[in-house]
């Protein structure tokens, strides 16, 4: 594309964003076609969230519907909020109640939680999402602009200068994005809203209870006075005629419908909330003996957020303001000055770390005499916690180490598991300005993420036989494998009062540990490899455990407890690495999927007393010999003693019925609205068959390779079966699991060093 092409695309983007200003009458015609364009603040926020739709996720072992809005879809997921779906869903439920006026109007939404739990990402996600929604036809946001030049023969303008200006320069927008409907008198507006709500296909009706902002009121009253003096009969039509009033759309952003009070913002409470007077201008502006609202800055957080959203960031730094906000939600009114007030339509959200709660509870022992009791009653608390899903933590950690922003949306756990375990290459620049690629070997991010998750889980409600790694896996995929069966999360009784996610290792600690390791020289046990640098899972786990004591973020008790939890994580990761090596060794010995499908089809026909269509299109009885051979040679579950000729005994019959047919029936039930065919079933969905498709043990290796010796793995003699098998295994690890030559070498060495101890 040429430079002109990019400029053309930019023009198209802006042209589609903005509309030409229209008259008040034309705006009303538009509203009667699409009433939702007049939504009040909380309803507009709710509309923007619901417009993005939902998707299904598994968190804490349960399936939940998640609003895609919080995936930051308009910004390619850059500020997506990972996890905390239940908290976000409850937030939306409260917004729905507030928007509908069902008893929560006076509430201030309070988002609380420790650092690195996604609160700041929520702020950015809200800003991004609302900005982009306001660019769409469904999300247009409107306000008014005024022109008083020439009214009643006056040369007055709304500027801060005595010099007359002309044309477009005479138009001045409401500085607080006032809703165009506030131009109408209350009784007329009430009837107008009733008519619009009749056309609105929504459970949340429109509201507009405020009045014009002081700046617009000044213009309105000036025009009204001028036309009254002239004896004009239809005063409202004259004041709101297209030459004086226009309705224009604006793109929502910080300062235009979104007010954000940052932790470092200073000033008096009045300045931070609504703005400040520009005293030098008061002498120049004629306002009938009082302060002129045109000489007000309107740069306070409520002024900027009027019409949509007000966010107080790091609220503990602005605790003095919270009591000043007490009556804003229910009264919808603030004062610029003793004589000048302003109606506010905004959704208040405050964000804080747990230190704010400590401030709010400083007088709790006084019970009924607590001076902060009224404030606490108005705060609607939503508590963000650390992630408790392995996949989400791996995704977040990957984001922290790279510029990747894509939100993981897998169709199955197997797909998600692949993403969790895959390697990552990071480009590192050293002091000499040279760039080196460092590989985080397969399972390295998984190991770091698992350790962080395990540190956050409550161990007091573990069912018998489970450890914290089991709980982490259960929370992420919704089931555990136990032998041939899958046990769903619903079958485990975890306490609702468990402190899962309330503490633990934050992602920032893990990120910093890995960042330090990326810049360190190659470890000496890796240095003999003439390859790129590699970080292994044990490198990261060991360093994380070592630095717990020296990290100020952890108390001595926490450091000691978390250090003990690294052992089951190491065991889990080793089992994953061992599985990779075994699968790579036995790759050529695996049963192909078509053979498994054939077995499943024969078993189904055997149990249901049906025939099977062969390759020639002829129907025949299921082959008992094929089933027997598969069960003995591939499944390894039975021997010749279990068969009378080819006829199975009770143990085999029970196995076929309980392990194979039950899985097929489950699939048929889940697909009961469709025509069920055995061929529709993926063999991988049958737990017992999963073991056939790729799960092996060292006994299988010993049978397949009689001369193999794992003790020779590091430097096998040339020409031996061990040397040939190692070469094939390394290549298979690279092909199957994306290992590099270096990480495959290191991983296989680590696995073989453990296998050697028990080989004899």
C-alpha positions in Angstrom: 0.0 0.0 0.0 1.1 3.5 -0.7 1.2 6.4 1.8 -2.0 7.8 0.2 -3.8 4.5 0.8 -3.1 4.7 4.5 -4.3 8.3 4.6 -7.4 7.2 2.8 -8.1 4.5 5.3 -7.6 7.0 8.2 -10.1 9.4 6.5 -12.6 6.6 6.2 -12.2 5.6 9.9 -12.8 9.2 11.1 -15.6 9.8 8.6 -17.4 6.7 9.9 -16.8 7.8 13.5 -18.4 11.2 13.5 -21.8 12.4 12.3 -22.7 15.9 11.3 -24.5 17.9 14.1 -28.2 17.9 13.7 -31.1 20.0 15.0 -33.0 19.0 18.2 -36.0 17.9 16.1 -33.8 15.7 13.9 -32.3 14.1 16.9 -35.7 13.3 18.3 -36.6 11.6 15.0 -33.5 9.5 15.3 -34.4 8.6 18.9 -37.8 7.3 17.9 -36.1 5.0 15.5 -33.4 3.9 18.0 -34.4 4.9 21.6 -31.3 3.3 23.2 -29.3 6.2 21.9 -30.7 8.2 24.8 -29.5 5.7 27.4 -28.5 7.1 30.8 -25.0 6.4 32.1 -25.4 3.0 33.8 -27.6 1.7 31.1 -25.2 2.8 28.4 -22.3 1.0 30.2 -24.5 -2.1 30.5 -25.4 -1.9 26.8 -21.7 -1.7 25.8 -20.9 -4.8 27.9 -23.8 -6.9 26.7 -23.3 -5.8 23.0 -20.0 -7.8 22.9 -21.7 -11.0 23.7 -20.5 -13.9 25.9 -18.4 -17.1 25.8 -18.1 -20.1 28.0 -15.0 -20.7 30.2 -14.1 -23.1 33.0 -12.9 -21.4 36.2 -12.5 -23.2 39.6 -13.8 -26.3 37.9 -17.1 -24.8 36.9 -18.5 -23.7 33.5 -19.3 -20.0 33.4 -20.6 -17.5 30.8 -18.1 -14.7 30.5 -18.8 -11.3 28.9 -16.4 -10.8 25.9 -16.3 -7.1 26.7 -13.7 -7.9 29.4 -11.5 -9.7 26.9 -10.8 -6.2 25.5 -11.9 -7.3 22.0 -11.7 -3.8 20.4 -8.0 -3.6 21.3 -6.9 -7.1 20.3 -7.0 -8.2 23.9 -4.1 -6.0 25.0 -5.9 -5.1 28.3 -8.0 -8.2 28.7 -8.9 -9.2 32.3 -7.9 -12.8 32.8 -10.0 -14.7 35.2 -12.3 -13.3 38.0 -15.2 -14.1 35.7 -17.6 -14.6 38.7 -16.6 -11.2 40.1 -17.2 -9.5 36.7 -20.5 -11.3 36.3 -21.7 -10.0 39.7 -20.5 -6.5 38.7 -22.7 -6.7 35.6 -25.6 -8.0 37.6 -25.3 -4.9 39.9 -25.0 -2.6 36.9 -28.3 -4.1 35.7 -30.0 -3.4 39.0 -28.6 0.2 39.1 -29.6 0.8 35.5 -33.1 -0.4 36.1 -33.4 1.6 39.4 -34.0 -1.5 41.4 -32.7 -0.3 44.8 -29.0 0.1 44.2 -29.0 3.6 42.8 -27.1 4.9 45.8 -24.3 2.4 45.6 -20.7 3.2 44.7 -19.1 0.2 43.0 -15.9 -0.7 44.9 -13.3 -3.0 43.2 -10.8 -4.3 45.8 -7.9 -6.7 45.7 -4.2 -7.1 46.0 -1.8 -5.9 43.4 -1.5 -7.7 40.0 -5.1 -9.1 40.1 -6.4 -7.2 37.0 -8.0 -4.1 38.6 -5.9 -1.7 36.5 -6.6 -3.8 33.4 -10.3 -3.4 34.1 -10.0 0.4 34.1 -8.2 0.3 30.7 -10.6 -2.3 29.4 -13.6 -0.1 30.3 -12.0 3.0 28.6 -11.1 1.0 25.5 -14.4 -0.8 25.3 -16.6 2.3 25.8 -14.5 4.4 23.4 -14.9 1.8 20.6 -18.5 1.2 21.4 -19.2 4.9 21.0 -17.8 4.7 17.5 -20.5 2.2 16.4 -23.9 3.1 15.2 -25.5 1.3 18.2 -23.3 3.1 20.7 -23.5 6.7 19.5 -23.3 9.2 22.3 -24.7 12.7 22.1 -24.5 16.1 23.7 -25.4 19.7 22.8 -23.5 22.7 21.6 -24.7 26.4 21.8 -24.4 29.6 19.8 -25.7 32.8 21.3 -24.1 35.2 18.9 -26.5 37.6 17.4 -29.5 36.7 19.6 -31.7 39.7 20.1 -29.3 41.9 18.3 -26.5 41.1 20.8 -22.9 40.5 19.8 -22.3 38.4 22.9 -20.5 35.1 22.5 -19.7 32.2 24.8 -16.0 32.9 24.6 -13.7 34.2 27.3 -12.8 37.2 25.0 -14.5 40.5 24.1 -13.5 40.0 20.4 -16.5 38.8 18.4 -16.0 35.6 16.4 -18.0 34.1 13.6 -19.4 31.0 12.1 -18.2 27.6 13.5 -16.1 29.4 16.1 -19.3 30.6 17.7 -20.4 27.1 18.7 -19.5 25.8 22.1 -20.1 22.3 23.4 -21.4 21.5 26.8 -18.2 21.0 28.9 -19.8 18.1 30.8 -21.4 16.1 27.9 -24.9 16.9 29.0 -27.7 14.7 27.6 -29.7 16.5 24.9 -32.9 15.4 26.6 -32.1 17.7 29.6 -33.0 20.7 27.3 -36.7 19.8 27.7 -38.7 20.9 30.8 -39.3 18.1 33.3 -43.0 17.4 32.5 -42.4 17.3 28.7 -39.3 15.1 29.2 -41.3 12.7 31.3 -43.9 12.2 28.5 -41.1 12.0 25.9 -39.3 9.3 27.9 -42.5 7.3 28.3 -43.0 7.4 24.5 -39.5 6.3 23.9 -39.7 3.5 26.4 -42.7 2.1 24.6 -40.6 1.6 21.6 -37.6 0.3 23.5 -37.1 -3.5 23.3 -35.2 -3.8 26.6 -35.9 -4.7 30.3 -34.1 -1.6 31.4 -36.0 1.6 30.6 -34.6 5.0 29.8 -34.2 7.7 32.5 -33.2 11.4 32.4 -33.6 13.1 35.7 -31.0 15.8 35.7 -31.1 19.4 34.4 -28.9 21.3 32.0 -25.3 21.8 33.2 -24.5 25.4 34.4 -22.6 26.3 31.2 -25.6 25.3 29.0 -28.0 26.8 31.5 -26.2 30.2 31.1 -26.6 30.0 27.3 -30.3 28.9 27.6 -31.2 31.6 30.0 -29.5 34.3 28.0 -31.3 33.2 24.8 -34.6 32.9 26.7 -34.2 36.5 28.1 -33.4 38.0 24.7 -36.3 36.4 22.9 -38.7 37.2 25.8 -37.8 40.9 25.4 -38.6 40.7 21.7 -42.0 39.2 22.5 -41.4 35.9 20.8 -44.3 33.5 21.6 -42.7 30.1 21.0 -39.8 30.7 23.4 -38.6 27.1 23.5 -38.5 26.8 19.7 -36.6 30.1 19.5 -34.0 29.1 22.1 -33.5 25.6 20.7 -33.6 26.6 17.0 -30.8 25.2 14.8 -29.0 28.5 14.8 -28.6 28.4 18.6 -28.6 24.7 19.5 -27.2 21.6 17.8 -27.0 18.0 18.9 -23.6 16.4 18.1 -22.2 13.0 18.7 -18.9 12.6 20.5 -16.4 9.7 21.0 -16.3 8.6 24.6 -12.8 9.0 26.1 -11.0 10.1 29.2 -12.3 13.7 29.7 -15.3 13.1 27.5 -17.8 10.9 29.4 -15.1 9.1 31.3 -13.4 10.7 34.3 -10.4 9.1 35.9 -8.8 10.4 39.1 -5.3 9.0 39.3 -3.4 8.4 42.5 -1.0 11.3 41.8 -3.7 13.9 41.1 -3.7 16.8 43.6 -5.8 19.8 44.6 -8.6 20.6 46.9 -11.5 18.1 47.1 -13.6 20.6 45.1 -10.9 20.8 42.4 -10.5 17.1 42.1 -14.3 16.4 42.0 -15.7 19.1 39.7 -13.0 21.7 38.8 -11.9 25.2 39.7 -12.8 28.8 39.1 -10.6 30.9 36.9 -10.7 34.0 39.0 -9.1 36.3 36.4 -12.1 35.7 34.1 -14.8 36.5 36.6 -14.2 40.2 36.2 -14.5 40.0 32.5 -17.7 38.0 32.1 -21.1 39.6 32.7 -23.2 37.2 34.8 -25.7 39.5 36.5 -23.6 40.0 39.6 -22.6 36.4 40.3 -19.9 34.0 39.2 -20.2 32.9 35.6 -20.2 29.2 35.0 -18.3 29.9 31.8 -15.3 30.8 33.9 -15.2 27.3 35.4 -12.6 24.7 34.4 -14.9 21.6 34.5 -11.7 19.4 34.7 -12.7 17.5 37.9 -13.3 13.8 37.8 -17.1 14.1 38.0 -17.3 16.8 35.3 -15.3 14.7 32.9 -17.2 11.5 33.8 -20.7 13.1 33.5 -22.8 11.1 31.1 -21.1 7.8 31.6 -18.3 6.7 34.0 -16.3 8.1 36.9 -13.3 6.1 38.1 -11.3 6.8 41.3 -8.0 5.0 40.9 -6.0 3.9 44.0 -8.9 5.1 46.1 -6.9 4.9 49.3 -4.9 8.0 48.1 -8.2 9.9 47.8 -10.0 8.6 50.9 -10.8 12.2 51.9 -13.0 12.4 48.8 -15.1 9.3 49.4 -17.4 11.0 52.0 -17.8 13.9 49.6 -19.2 11.4 47.1 -21.8 10.0 49.5 -24.8 11.7 48.0 -23.7 11.8 44.3 -25.3 8.4 43.3 -28.7 8.9 45.0 -29.0 12.7 44.6 -27.1 13.0 41.3 -26.0 16.5 42.2 -22.8 18.4 43.1 -22.0 22.1 43.6 -19.5 24.2 41.8 -20.2 27.0 44.3 -22.7 27.8 47.0 -25.0 29.3 44.5 -24.3 27.1 41.5 -25.0 23.4 41.4 -24.7 20.7 38.7 -26.7 17.6 38.0 -24.5 14.5 37.4 -25.4 11.3 35.6 -22.4 9.0 36.0 -21.6 5.5 37.2 -19.1 5.7 40.1 -16.4 3.1 40.4 -13.6 3.2 42.9 -10.5 0.9 42.7 -8.3 0.1 45.7 -5.8 -2.3 47.3 -6.8 -3.9 50.6 -5.3 -0.9 52.5 -8.5 1.2 51.9 -10.5 -1.3 53.8 -8.1 -0.9 56.8 -8.8 2.9 56.6 -12.5 2.4 56.5 -12.5 0.1 59.5 -10.3 2.3 61.7 -13.4 3.3 63.8 -15.2 -0.1 63.6 -14.8 -0.7 67.3 -17.1 2.3 67.9 -20.0 0.3 66.2 -23.0 2.7 66.0 -20.8 5.7 66.5 -18.5 4.9 63.5 -18.3 8.1 61.5 -17.6 6.1 58.3 -20.6 3.8 58.6 -22.7 5.8 56.1 -19.9 5.6 53.6 -19.4 1.9 54.0 -23.1 1.3 53.6 -23.0 2.9 50.2 -20.0 0.9 48.9 -20.8 -2.2 46.9 -17.7 -4.3 47.2 -16.4 -6.7 44.5 -13.2 -8.4 45.4 -10.6 -9.4 42.8 -8.4 -12.3 43.7 -5.3 -13.9 42.2 -5.9 -16.3 39.4 -6.6 -19.9 40.3 -6.6 -21.4 36.8 -3.3 -22.8 35.4 -4.1 -21.8 31.8 -5.0 -18.2 32.8 -1.8 -17.8 34.8 0.3 -19.3 31.9 -1.4 -16.9 29.5 -0.8 -13.9 31.8 2.8 -14.9 32.4 3.3 -15.2 28.6 1.8 -11.7 28.2 4.2 -10.3 30.9 7.2 -11.7 29.1 6.2 -10.8 25.5 4.0 -8.4 23.5 1.4 -11.1 22.8 -2.2 -10.0 23.5 -4.3 -12.7 21.9 -6.9 -14.0 24.3 -6.8 -17.8 24.5 -10.1 -19.3 23.4 -9.7 -23.1 23.1 -12.3 -25.5 21.8 -11.1 -28.3 24.1 -8.8 -28.9 27.1 -6.4 -30.7 24.9 -5.9 -27.6 22.8 -5.5 -25.4 25.9 -3.0 -27.9 27.4 -0.9 -27.6 24.3 -0.7 -23.8 24.7 0.2 -24.1 28.4 3.0 -26.5 27.7 4.5 -25.1 24.5 8.0 -23.4 24.5 8.6 -19.7 24.3 11.5 -17.9 22.8 12.5 -14.5 24.2 15.0 -12.1 22.5 17.4 -10.7 25.2 19.8 -7.8 24.6 23.0 -7.8 26.7 25.3 -5.0 27.8 27.2 -5.2 24.6 23.9 -4.5 22.7 24.0 -8.1 21.2 20.6 -9.9 21.0 20.4 -13.5 22.0 17.4 -15.8 21.7 16.7 -17.6 25.0 14.4 -20.6 24.9 12.0 -21.3 27.7 11.8 -25.1 27.2 8.4 -26.9 27.0 6.7 -27.0 30.4 8.8 -24.1 31.8 6.0 -21.6 31.7 3.6 -24.3 32.9 5.9 -25.0 35.8 6.1 -21.4 36.9 2.4 -20.9 36.5 1.6 -24.1 38.3 3.8 -23.1 41.2 2.1 -19.7 41.5 -1.4 -21.3 41.3 -0.5 -23.9 44.0 0.7 -21.2 46.3 -2.7 -19.5 46.0 -5.0 -22.5 46.7 -6.4 -23.3 50.1 -5.2 -26.7 51.3 -7.7 -27.0 54.2 -10.6 -28.3 52.0 -8.7 -30.9 50.0 -10.7 -34.2 49.6 -8.8 -37.3 50.6 -6.2 -38.5 48.1 -5.8 -35.1 46.3 -3.0 -32.7 46.5 -2.8 -29.0 45.5 -1.7 -29.9 42.0 -4.8 -32.0 41.6 -6.9 -29.2 42.8 -5.2 -26.8 40.3 -5.9 -29.2 37.4 -9.4 -29.7 38.5 -10.1 -26.0 38.6 -8.7 -25.6 35.1 -10.1 -28.4 33.1 -13.1 -29.3 35.2 -12.2 -33.0 35.8 -9.5 -35.4 37.0 -8.4 -38.6 35.4 -8.4 -41.6 37.7 -7.5 -44.7 35.9 -9.8 -45.1 33.0 -12.4 -42.6 34.4 -12.9 -38.9 34.5 -14.1 -37.5 37.8 -16.0 -34.2 37.3 -15.4 -31.3 39.6 -19.0 -31.5 40.9 -18.1 -34.8 42.6 -15.6 -33.0 44.9 -16.8 -31.0 47.8 -14.8 -27.8 48.1 -15.7 -25.3 50.7 -17.3 -22.0 49.6 -15.4 -20.3 52.4 -12.0 -21.5 51.0 -9.4 -18.7 50.7 -8.5 -19.7 47.1 -6.8 -16.7 45.4 -6.7 -14.4 48.4 -2.9 -14.7 48.7 0.0 -16.4 47.1 2.8 -15.7 44.6 1.9 -12.7 42.4 2.6 -12.9 38.7 5.0 -9.9 39.0 7.3 -12.0 41.3 7.4 -14.9 38.8 7.9 -12.5 35.9 10.9 -10.8 37.6 12.5 -14.2 38.5 12.3 -15.3 34.9 13.5 -11.9 33.6 16.6 -12.2 35.8 17.3 -15.7 34.6 17.0 -14.6 31.0 19.9 -12.2 31.5 22.2 -14.6 33.4 25.0 -16.5 31.8 24.4 -20.0 30.7 24.3 -22.4 33.6 27.4 -24.7 33.6 25.4 -27.9 33.3 24.0 -26.4 30.0 27.3 -24.9 28.9 28.6 -28.0 27.2 25.8 -27.8 24.6 26.9 -25.8 21.5 23.4 -24.3 21.1 21.3 -21.3 22.1 20.6 -20.7 25.8 17.8 -22.7 27.4 15.8 -22.2 30.6 14.4 -25.4 32.0 11.4 -25.9 34.3 13.7 -26.8 37.3 15.8 -23.6 36.7 12.7 -21.4 37.2 11.2 -23.5 40.1 14.5 -23.6 42.0 15.1 -19.8 41.6 11.5 -19.0 42.6 11.8 -21.1 45.8 15.2 -19.6 46.6 14.1 -16.0 46.4 10.9 -16.4 48.5 12.9 -15.5 51.7 14.4 -12.4 50.4 11.3 -11.0 48.6 9.7 -8.3 50.8 6.3 -9.1 49.4 6.2 -12.3 51.5 6.1 -12.8 55.2 8.4 -15.4 56.8 5.4 -17.7 57.3 4.3 -17.3 53.7 7.8 -17.9 52.4 8.1 -21.1 54.4 4.7 -22.4 53.3 5.2 -21.6 49.6 8.7 -23.2 49.6 7.2 -26.5 50.8 4.7 -26.5 47.9 7.3 -26.6 45.2 7.9 -30.3 45.6 4.5 -31.5 44.2 4.9 -29.1 41.3 8.3 -30.5 40.5 6.9 -34.0 40.6 4.0 -33.0 38.2 6.3 -31.3 35.7 8.7 -34.3 35.7 5.8 -36.6 35.0 4.9 -34.3 32.0 8.5 -34.4 30.7 8.6 -38.1 31.2 5.4 -38.5 29.2 7.0 -36.5 26.3 10.1 -38.7 26.3 8.1 -41.9 26.4 5.8 -40.7 23.6 8.8 -39.8 21.5 10.5 -43.1 22.1 7.4 -45.1 21.4 6.1 -43.0 18.5 6.5 -45.7 15.9 4.9 -48.3 18.3 1.6 -46.4 18.8 -1.7 -47.7 17.5 -3.0 -45.5 14.7 -6.4 -43.9 15.2 -8.1 -45.8 12.5 -7.4 -49.1 14.3 -8.8 -47.7 17.5 -11.9 -46.5 15.6 -12.4 -50.0 14.1 -12.2 -51.6 17.5 -14.8 -49.2 19.0 -17.1 -49.8 16.1 -16.9 -53.6 16.5 -17.5 -53.3 20.3 -20.6 -51.1 19.8 -22.0 -53.5 17.2 -21.2 -56.5 19.5 -23.1 -55.0 22.4 -26.1 -53.8 20.4 -26.3 -57.0 18.3 -25.9 -55.1 15.1 -23.9 -55.7 11.9 -21.0 -53.6 10.5 -20.7 -52.3 6.9 -17.4 -53.3 5.4 -15.3 -51.7 2.7 -17.3 -53.5 0.0 -20.5 -52.1 1.3 -21.6 -55.5 2.7 -22.9 -56.1 6.2 -21.2 -58.6 8.5 -21.0 -59.6 12.1 -18.5 -57.9 14.4 -15.2 -59.8 14.3 -14.4 -61.3 17.8 -10.8 -62.0 16.8 -10.1 -58.3 16.0 -11.5 -57.3 19.4 -9.5 -60.0 21.2 -6.2 -59.0 19.5 -6.8 -55.3 20.2 -7.5 -56.0 23.9 -4.5 -58.2 24.4 -1.9 -56.6 22.3 -2.8 -52.9 22.3 -4.8 -52.5 25.5 -2.6 -54.9 27.4 -5.5 -55.6 29.8 -6.2 -59.2 29.1 -4.5 -62.5 28.2 -5.5 -65.7 26.3 -6.9 -67.0 29.6 -9.7 -64.4 29.4 -11.0 -66.0 26.2 -12.5 -69.3 25.2 -11.3 -69.3 21.7 -12.4 -65.8 20.7 -15.3 -65.6 23.1 -14.6 -63.2 26.0 -15.1 -64.1 29.6 -17.1 -62.0 32.1 -14.2 -59.6 32.9 -13.8 -58.7 29.2 -17.5 -58.3 28.7 -17.7 -56.1 31.7 -14.8 -54.0 30.5 -16.4 -53.5 27.0 -19.8 -52.5 28.6 -18.6 -50.3 31.4 -15.5 -48.6 29.7 -16.4 -48.4 26.0 -20.2 -48.5 25.7 -20.8 -46.2 28.6 -18.6 -43.5 27.0 -20.4 -44.0 23.7 -23.8 -43.7 25.4 -22.7 -40.5 27.1 -21.8 -39.0 23.8 -25.1 -40.2 22.3 -27.0 -38.5 25.2 -25.1 -35.3 24.8 -25.9 -35.4 21.0 -29.5 -36.5 21.5 -31.0 -33.8 19.3 -29.0 -35.1 16.3 -28.6 -38.5 14.5 -26.0 -40.5 16.5 -23.4 -42.5 14.6 -20.4 -44.3 16.2 -18.2 -42.6 13.6 -19.1 -39.2 15.1 -17.2 -40.1 18.3 -13.6 -39.1 18.7 -11.8 -42.1 20.2 -9.9 -39.6 22.4 -13.2 -38.9 24.2 -13.2 -42.4 25.6 -10.9 -42.3 28.6 -9.7 -45.9 28.4 -8.8 -45.5 24.7 -6.7 -42.4 25.5 -4.1 -44.7 27.0 -4.0 -46.7 23.8 -3.4 -43.7 21.6 -0.1 -42.7 23.2 0.4 -43.5 26.8 3.2 -45.9 27.5 5.4 -46.9 30.4 9.0 -48.1 30.7 8.0 -51.7 30.7 6.7 -51.1 27.1 10.1 -49.6 26.2 12.0 -52.5 27.7 9.8 -55.0 25.6 10.2 -53.0 22.4 14.0 -52.2 22.8 15.7 -55.1 24.5 19.3 -53.7 24.2 18.4 -50.2 25.3 20.3 -48.9 28.4 19.2 -45.5 29.8 22.5 -45.2 31.8 24.3 -44.6 28.5 21.9 -41.9 27.4 24.2 -38.9 27.9 27.0 -40.3 25.7 25.8 -43.6 24.1 28.4 -45.7 22.3 28.0 -45.3 18.5 26.3 -48.2 16.7 24.3 -49.3 19.8 20.5 -49.4 20.0 20.7 -46.7 22.7 22.5 -44.3 20.3 20.0 -45.0 17.5 17.0 -44.6 19.8 18.3 -41.4 21.3 18.7 -39.8 17.9 15.2 -40.8 16.9 13.8 -39.7 20.3 15.3 -36.2 20.0 13.9 -35.8 16.5 10.5 -37.0 17.6 10.5 -34.6 20.6 11.2 -31.7 18.2 8.5 -32.8 15.8 5.8 -33.8 18.3 6.2 -31.1 21.0 8.3 -28.3 19.5 11.4 -29.0 21.6 14.6 -27.5 20.2 17.6 -29.8 19.9 19.0 -28.3 23.1 15.8 -28.5 25.2 15.1 -32.0 23.9 18.6 -33.1 24.9 18.4 -31.5 28.4 14.9 -32.8 29.1 15.7 -36.4 28.0 18.9 -36.4 30.0 16.9 -35.3 33.1 14.3 -38.0 32.6 16.9 -40.7 31.9 18.9 -39.8 35.0 15.8 -40.6 37.1 14.9 -43.7 35.1 18.4 -45.1 35.4 18.1 -45.6 39.2 15.2 -48.1 38.8 16.1 -49.6 35.4 17.5 -52.9 36.8 
